[in-house]
């Protein structure tokens, strides 16, 4: 039987795998999780059409049911981008401080 942490880590790695060849996630480990950002394909909320996005993912320790819902400890946000160059520029500026701020905003 797979060890739960290893299975969870494998899942997060799959989530942070781009649909664009050669794109690699920028990842920031924390004591109880991580934050990753990745240039990939997502969906435009207004139109439902596929579009390039930066995918921000924050992980936290899973917690038992709260109010009838299980918290799996994964939050995400998609930010549409106009080009690979724009994505690279935003990712270059995304550092540990921004990762911490994103992670804090997920649980606020």
N, C-alpha and C positions, 0 to 999 in steps of 0.2 A: 504494500500500500504506500503511495507517495506521501512524503512528509508535507504537512499543510503549508509550511512556509515556502518550501521549494516550489510547490504547485502554484502558490500565489505569486511568487517571483516570476515564474515562467509565464503566467497569465499577464502580468504587468509588462513583461518584455514583449509579448505578442501585441498588446494594446499600443505600445510605443514603437511599432514597426510601421514605417511609412508605406503608402501605396506607390510612392515615387521611388524609383531605383536610385540607390546611392545616398538617400537621405537618412541621417542618423539623429536620434533623439539627443537632446541636451538634458542630462539628468543630474539632480542634486539630492544626495542621500541625507536623511535626517535620522535621528536615533530611533524614531518609531514609524518611519515611512519614507516617502520620497516625493519629489516633484519632477516631472518631465515635461518638456515641450518638444513638439515635433511638427514638421511641415508635411502635410498629407492631404487627402481628400476628405471632405465632410459634406454636409448638406446645408444649403441656404435655408434658414428658417421660414422666410417669407414665401419662397417659391418651391421649396422642396427639391430643387435641382442640385446636383453635385457641383461643388466648387472647392478650390484650394483653400485650406485653412491652416492656422496654427492650432494644434490640439494641446491644451494644457491639462495635465493630469496630476492630481495630488492623491497620495495614499495615506491612510491612517490605520491604526489597528482595528480590525473588525470588532464590532460590539454586539452583544446579544440584542434580542428584540427590544425595541423601544416604541411603545404605543402601537403595538401590533405589526411593526415593520422591522426587518432585519437590516442593520447598517453594515454593509460589506466593506466600508472604509475606502471607497474610491469616489472622488469627485472630479468632474472635468468641465472644461469650457472650450468652445471653438471660437476662433477669431478669424473671420474671412480675410484673405490677403489677395492682392491683385497680381502678384508675380512671385517667382522664386527669389528674385533679388530683394523684394520687400520682406519676404519671410526670413531670408538670411540676415538682413539688417536688424529686424526685430529680435531674432534669436541671439544675435551677437550682443545686443544690449540687455538681454534677459540674464541676470546674474543671481547669485545666492540671495541677495536682499529682496529682489523681485519674487523669487521662488518662495521665500518666507512670507512675504505679503500675500501672495496668491493662496498659499496654504492656510494662512490665518483667515482670509476672506471666505474660504470654503466652510469653515466651522463657526462663523460669526452668527 
